[in-house]
Amino acid sequence: MPSQTKYLPLLLAPSVVAELVPGRKVSIQSVYKWMHGVRGKRLRTKLIAGRRYFTREWLEAFLLGDEADEFAQAEPAAKGASCTK
């Protein structure tokens, strides 16, 4: 069965950012910096036939940063346990 993942060319990343974050413009140079790493985070990309691609999900995860990591690693609290800080 073919994969349902939709890969987008890296050159489209600035327009996707504009859709995800209204009023926010980024340049393609910023996207290339994200690909190589910023503040310990890297935009995940895939090399296909000599061209770089990304997915909307990977871009959202990069933009959310630590929030996405905390959400992904969070385990449900045990029954009857209280949440304290």
Summary of the structure (lengths in Angstrom):
residues: 85
radius of gyration: 16.3
end to end distance: 46.1
largest distance: 53.1
contacts: 171
relative contact order: 0.16
helix: 44%
strand: 13%
